[in-house]
Amino acid sequence: MLFDFRPKVPALTKEEVIKEFIDEFNKSDKRKNMIIGEAYYENKNDINTRERYCYVNKQKMIDHTKVNNKLSHSFMKLLVDEKIGYLLGKPPSYTSLNDSFEEKLNEVLDSDFDDVLNEAGIEASNKGIAWLQVYIDDDQELKFKVIPSEQIVPLWYDTAHTKLQAVIRYYYITVYEGKNKKDVLKVEYWDDKTVMYYTDYNGKLIPDVEANETAEPIGHYMKDNEHFGWGKVPFIAIKNNSKELNDLTFVKSLIDDYDLNTSDTSNNLAEIQSLIYVLKNYAGQDIGEFMQDLRYYKAIKVEGDGGVDSLHADLNVEAVEKHLDRLKKDIYQFGQGVNMDTDRFGANPSGVALKFLYSGLDLKCNNFERKLKKAYKEIFWFVAEYLKLMRQGNFNYKEAKVQFNRNMIINETEVIQNCQGSVGIISRKTVREHHPWINDVAEEEQRLEQEHDSLEYDLPLNKPPNKQGDVDE
């Protein structure tokens, strides 16, 4: 019989496992890239931390006397805002086979939700993934809010990251102990039924009695003074792409090179005015005396065949401009943005030319739209559950659909002509959905119906007779 005399290693507690996940995520490149992505969106590029150096006694030191212009270009903000404005600038449209469900969807997913969705789009673009937390507020209304992605550690059932098992959220709050200020770690552990609140005490997680005095897991929401769970983790992932990479990944080195070259050019232009003097047989004592005589007398003394020559660097502006133009084109190409600097399409481009101009942005938005539609399945599920909970109807969330209304510059005349040519081939509702002057199809149809009723009433046969039995014209 074999015996194992190795000491038994005690299993980690749930709190210790959570702490391990947090520590691992804190050190990860994924979280680091989230922070960098947001920094570049705020135009806090790497160039802002650049220093210029010199050598003193063979020691490298920061040279505070050199010109150090730091030209930071907000390409990241431009590309992200363009993408989100194009895809989400106009509110999405919600439809359902069930008219009652469609009406409820548009009530719950109102203009406030449009703002949240816009914010989530920016978050996903900057950080690779965005997280919506679902909750019921004090007024018993269903709400969604964006949680900073660097605060979320998702626990997935699968490697494809399709189904959530739980979510760890952690963040720091500032507290005062007497006159001393300190940051305290707060942790939330969400599963499909409950949430548990923790706080850090001497490096260990303990129940946070300030958040929940029972020090036990509680439900996700309250109804009739009781806690209930959704039956699903109340967090929705909105991925930027299948790899969960942020938009900066593909253009960071190009932006950094653009910042560096424009900053260097600016430094050179500032320094080109500073001449280097070459002295021959100078009659003075030292360099300091030379500079003083030059500034005061505008002249200096020399001996014999002495003299003064000046040197200055030539700046190859043409080469710099070509390099910067190339970098800019690459940023738009690999960032899949719309380069409005081009003049290839003239002042009034056709619809085909505009589609070509927007092809890169369209491709990027197609991928993001696919991820948004996947997130909307979860959103519709929570809306349907909420309506059932509030006894407002029992609806099938799979019957709901979302349509994104892209905010593209178009040739209106061309589009209107295409709409007119499509009448009788496709439904009038589809034609109206694509008409550039119609923002809300249902509202426009209601107006047309009112106009039709008004025209019918204006006809003499449809007017009621007056007291004399005649019809007023």
N, C-alpha and C positions, 0 to 999 in steps of 0.2 A: 504494500500500500504506500502511495506517495503522499507526502505531506508538504504543504506550502508554508514555509516558515517566514515568508516575507511579511513585513508589517502591513496591516490593512490600512489603506488610504481612505480616510473618511470622505464621503461624497460631498460635493459643494452644495450649500443651501441655495434656495431660489434667489435670495438677495445677492449672494456671492456670484451666481451665474449672471445676473443682471449687471452687476458691477463689471464683470469681465467683458461683457458685450460692449458696455459703454467705453471702457478703457481701450479696447481694440478699435472701435470706431473712431475715437478721438485721435488715434495715431495713424489712421488710414489715409492713403492718397485721395480716396474718394471724397472724404470730408474736406481735405485741404483744397481740392479743386473746386468744391462748392464755395469756399471762402474767397478764393481767387476770382472765380467767375463773377461773384457779386461785386467784388472790388473793382474789376474792370468795367462793369456796368455803371458804377459810380465814378468812373474816370480816375480811379486810384491805380494807375498802371505802374509797372515795375520801374519805369523811368523816374518816378517821383522819389525813389530811394537812392538814386545814383549819386555817387561821390566821385570827385576827381582827386588824383593822387600825385605826389611827388616823392623823390628820394632824398633823404637827408642822412648823410653818413651811411649810405647804403641801406637805410631803413625806410620802408614804405610808409608814408604818412598821408593823411588827408590834407589836401592843399586848399585852404580857404581863400587864397588870393586869386585863383583861377576863375574865369567866368564859367558858371555851371547852370546854364538854362535847361529847364526840364519841361519839354513840350509834350504833354500828354494828350493823345487824341482819342475821343470817345467813339471809336468805331463800334465797340461792343454795344453800347446803348443804341446807336443808330440801327444796327442790324437787328437787335432784339425788338426794339419798338416798331420797326418796319414790319417784322414778322407777325407780331401780336396785333398791330393795327390792321394789317391786311386780313388776318384770319378771324380776329375777335373784335375788330373795331365796330362792326355792326352786330347787334345782339343775335344769337342763334335763334332759329325758329323751332318750336316744339309741336309735334303733331302726334295723333293717336287714332287708331280705328274707333276708339270709344270717345265720343265728343265730350262727355262729362269729364273723363280723365284728362283730355287735352286742356280743358278749361282750368282744371285744378293744377295741372303742371305749370301753366303760365302764371297762375296766382302765386305758387310757391317759388318758382324760379324767376323772380322778378328782376327789376333793375338793380337791386342790391346784390343779387347773385351774379349779375353780369359784371359788376365791379370785382367781385371775388374771383370770378373765372379769369378776368383780365390779369389780376394780380398773380393767380396761379400759373398762367401762361408765362409771365415774366420770370417767376420763380423757377419753373421747369427749364426754361431756356438758359438761365444763369447757372443752375446747379445740377441739371441732368434729370431731376425728378422734383415734383411738387407734391405736397400732402394737404388734402382737405380733411378737416375734422368735422364730423357730423354731430350736431347736438340740438336739443330742444331748449329754447330759452325760457325765461321767467314768464313770458306771455304765452307759453305753450305753442310757439311757432318753430317750425323746422328751420335751422340755420346751418350755414357752412362757413368755415374760416380757414385761412391758410396758415399752417404752422411752419416756421422756418425749417428747411430740410436738414440743416446741420444739427437740429435738435432731435431728429427721429432715427431710431434704430429699428428697422422692420425685421420681423422674424417670419420667414416665408416657409410654406409647406414644401415648395419645390424649387429647383434650381432655376427655372424659367421665370420665377418671381411673378406668378399669376394669382396665387391665393395666400392671403395673410393668415398666419397663426396667431400673432400678437404684435403689438407695437410698444416699444420703449421710448418714452419721451423724457429728455432731461434738459435742464437749464439751470442757470444760476440766478439767485436773487441776492441783493445787498441788504444786510441786516447790521444793526448796531448792538454791540455788547458793551454797555456803559458808553464810553467815548470812542471805543474802537470800532472801526468799520471792517466788515469781512464779507466775502462772498460764500454763500451756502448752496450746495448742490441739492436740487429738487428732482425727484424722479417719479414718473407715472408709468405703471404697467397695465396696458389695456389688452384684454382678450375678448372673446366673442360674447361674454356675459357680464363681466365686471371690470372695475378699475381699482388698482391698489396704489396708494400714494406713499412715497418714501421721502426721507430726508437723510442727508449725510451727517453722521456723528462719529468723529475721530476715525474717518476712513471707512466706516461701515454704514450700510443702509439700515435704517430703522423706520418703523411706521411713522408717518407724519400726522400727528394728532391735530395739528393746526388745520390741515386740509380735510381730515376726517377723524372726528373725535373717537369713533368706535375702534380705530386702528385695525379694521378688517376691510376686505374687499367690498365694494358697494356697486350697485347697478349703474348703468350708463345715464339714465334719466329718471326723473320722478314723475309719477302720476298718482293722484289721489293719496298723496303723502307716502307712497311706497316706491321703492327703487326697482327698476326693471332693466333688463339687458336687451339689446337689439337682436341677439342671436348671430351677430356678425361684428367683427372688429370695426368700430366707427371711424375708420380712416380710409380715405380713397387716394390711391397713388395715381398721379398724372405723370407719365414718363415722357421725357423729351424725345427719346428714340429707344430702340430695342436694347441698346447698350447702356442706356442711362448716362450718356455723355452730354456735357453742356456745350453750348454753341461756341464757347471760347476755344475749345479743344482744337478746332480746325483752323484758327486764325491767330492764335496768341503769338507765335514766333514772327508772323508777318507784321502784326501791330507793334511788337517790341522793336523790330528793325526799323519800322517807319518812325517811331518815336525817337530812336537812337540817332538816325540820320538827320532828322530835322533839328534835333537838339544840337548835334555836332556842327551842323551848318550854321545855326544861330550863334554858337560859341565862336566859330571861326570868323564870322562876320563882325562880331564884337571885338575879337582879338586882332583882326587884320589892321586895325588902326594903331596897334602898339608895335612900333618899329624896333628892330634889333640893331644896335649901333656897333659898328666895327671901328675901333680906335687904333690909329697908327701914330707912334711917337707923341702921345699925349703929354703935355707939360704939367699937368696937375698932379695931385697927390693920389687920388683914388677915384673909383667910379662914382661915389657919392658926390664928390666935388664936381665931377663932370656934369652930372644931372642937375646940380644946383646952378652951375654957370649957364647951362643950356636954358633952364627955365627963367632965370633972372635976367641974364644979359642977352639971351638969344644968340650967344656966340661963345666960342671956347678957344683956348690957346693951344697951339701945337708947335713942335720943334722940327726943324729941318724939312724933310719931305713928308712930314706927318699929315694926317687928314682924318676925316670921318666918313665912313660909308654906312648906309642903312640897308637892312634886309627886311623883306616882308614876304609872306606866303601868298602864292596865287591860289585862288579858289576856283575849281572847275565846276561852275554852276550848271553847265549843260549836262554833265555826267550825273550830277546829283539829281537834277530834275527828271532825267530819264529813269533813274533808279526808283525815285519816289512814285512816278507815274506807274511803273511796273508793279510796285508793291501795292498801290491802291487798287489796280485792276485785279491783282491776285486776292486781295482781301474780299472784294465783292464777289469774285468767282468762287473761291473756296468757302466763303461765308454765305454763299447762295443769296446774295442781296441784289437789289436793283441799282445799277450804276447809272444815275441820272446825268452824269457828265458827258455821256455819249451823244453825239449829234448825227448818228448814222440814220436816224429815222425821221429827221425833219421836225418841223414845228407842229404838224398835225398828223401823227402816225396813225396808220390803219389798225383795225382790230388784230390782224395777223401780226403786225410789227410789235404791238403792245404785248401780245401773248409771248412772243419770242423774248422780249425784254424782261418779262416776268417769269420766264421758264424756270430759272434757278430757285426763285422764291416759291413758285408753285410746287416744285418738287419737295422742297423743305417742308412746306406747310401740309402737303399730302401725307407725309410720314407722321407729322405731329397730329394732324387731324385723326388719323387712324388710332393713335394712342388716346386722344380725347374721347373718341366714340366708345372706346373700351371703358374709360372712366365713367362715361355717362350711363352705362349699364348699371353700375353701382349706384350712381346718383338716382336713377329712376327707381331702383329697388328700394332705397331709403324713403323716397317720396311716397311710393305705394304703401310701404309699411306704416309710415306716419299717417297717411289718410285713413288706413284701416284702424289704427290706434285711436284716432280722433273721431271715429265713426262717421267719416265723410265719404265712405265708399270702399268697396273691395275690388281693386283693379289689378290687372295683369301688367306688370312693369315691362314685359317683353313687347307689349303693343305700342310702347312709346318710341318715338324716333326724334333725332335731332338733325337739323340741317344748318350748316355754317354758311353765312352770307359774306363772301369775301369782298373786301373793300378795295377793288381794283380800279385804277384809272381806265376808263373805257372811251371808245369813240361812240358817243350817244346816238348820233344820227344813224350810224351803221347798225347798232343794236336795235333801235326802234324799227328800222326797215326789216330786219330779220324777224322781229316779233310780228309785224304786219304780214309778212310772207308765210308765217307759221299758222295763222288762223285757219281753222278747218282741218289742219293736219294733226295738231295736238290739242289738248283741252285748253279752254280759255283760261282756266286757273293756272296752268303751267305757263302760258304766255304772260299772264300778269305777274307771276313770280319772277320772271326774267326781265320785266320792263324796268328800265333804269329810274323811272320817276315814282315807282310804287315801293314804299317801305313796308307797309303792312297790307297784305293781300285781303285779309278778312275785313279790315276797315274800308278798303277801297271797294270791295264788293257790296258792303253795306251802303256806301255812298251812291253807288250805281243803282242799287235797288230803290233808294229814296228818290233819286232823280227820275227813275222810271215811273214810280208811283205818282210823283208830282206831274209828270207829263201826261199821264193817263187822266189825272184829275182835271187838267186844263182843257181836255177835249170837251166840247159842248154836250156830247151824249152822256158823259160821266158826271156832269154837274147836277146837283139837286135843283128842282124848280123853285122859283120864288113864290111869294104869296099870290101873285096873279097867275101862277101856273106857267110862267115863262122861264126860260133858261137864260141866266145872265151871261153875256158874252165877255 
